């Protein structure tokens, strides 16, 4: 038998985006305001990566640093392994075309039709009018607005305007979509339709997306991974499931279970947080736990969420006072792979 030859492993493909020690400081008069500090993130090709935080956390500054519209004071932004801060102005402008921006307020040109709005970045890139209009119609069809090609923004709803903005961003064939609060100005139903569109674009076109938002629902319904930013620093990162099931920081707990962690509402003893996934959510979990313990359980809090297209839920339960009955409930959960943890009030008091 011929001896097999060992071949060297192919060099690993670099992340689409990598932030290394990124920081940003603004000078206001004689004062220096540090808005971002030591941001380290790795975003791989094809991921939908969410960055969530409250107002003033530094989200918008961070997204402007990613595409170098706001040059970082410290650290590096690597795009496909290249340091964007080391590029010449002409090289940086070319690279920025690979990063499409979607804004909260759509930023459409009111005097142009939907078709002409989508054509605009292609015109700036020097694409011929014929090619630009053909590409723009293709993108309007993709977002479901081909029949509105000759409509002006004033004739469109908020959701339709955002679809035009998405089509305009896709027209230049970007590798990354940067979405800065792209659904904040929309009603819940329209938000869901835009999130579904972004998910389809990611799956069919393989475009990486960075979602900047203050809404946990957006993260849960759309993203694969999430970074929580607070006061200019990254407080926690992980898959959406990890952060939902096992939040490690106070701000993550406030985002995941805000009501359940409010100390004014959780003053009882023997409290446990129970997590159930899409499979167990179809089973009579509570009924089975009552049968197992032989005693009633008190539901203190309950919610169900859609995470990545699957139903996930959580409850805060008050278990029976009888120690043996509590052991039976916990044994039932262990045997049936149902995650349950004791609710620690000292953690709630820190929130």
HELIX and SHEET records of a PDB file:
HELIX    1   1 UNK A   59  UNK A   66  1                                   8    
HELIX    2   2 UNK A   84  UNK A   86  5                                   3    
HELIX    3   3 UNK A   89  UNK A   96  1                                   8    
HELIX    4   4 UNK A  114  UNK A  124  1                                  11    
HELIX    5   5 UNK A  129  UNK A  142  1                                  14    
HELIX    6   6 UNK A  146  UNK A  148  5                                   3    
HELIX    7   7 UNK A  153  UNK A  155  5                                   3    
HELIX    8   8 UNK A  158  UNK A  170  1                                  13    
HELIX    9   9 UNK A  188  UNK A  205  1                                  18    
HELIX   10  10 UNK A  216  UNK A  222  1                                   7    
HELIX   11  11 UNK A  240  UNK A  245  1                                   6    
HELIX   12  12 UNK A  250  UNK A  256  1                                   7    
HELIX   13  13 UNK A  280  UNK A  282  5                                   3    
HELIX   14  14 UNK A  285  UNK A  293  1                                   9    
HELIX   15  15 UNK A  323  UNK A  335  1                                  13    
HELIX   16  16 UNK A  345  UNK A  350  1                                   6    
SHEET    1   A 4 UNK A  31  UNK A  43  0                                        
SHEET    2   A 4 UNK A  17  UNK A  28 -1                                        
SHEET    3   A 4 UNK A  74  UNK A  79 -1                                        
SHEET    4   A 4 UNK A  82  UNK A  83 -1                                        
SHEET    1   B 6 UNK A  99  UNK A 102  0                                        
SHEET    2   B 6 UNK A 176  UNK A 180  1                                        
SHEET    3   B 6 UNK A 208  UNK A 213  1                                        
SHEET    4   B 6 UNK A  48  UNK A  52  1                                        
SHEET    5   B 6 UNK A 225  UNK A 230  1                                        
SHEET    6   B 6 UNK A 233  UNK A 239 -1                                        
SHEET    1   C 4 UNK A 298  UNK A 307  0                                        
SHEET    2   C 4 UNK A 310  UNK A 318 -1                                        
SHEET    3   C 4 UNK A 271  UNK A 276 -1                                        
SHEET    4   C 4 UNK A 339  UNK A 342 -1                                        
END                                                                             
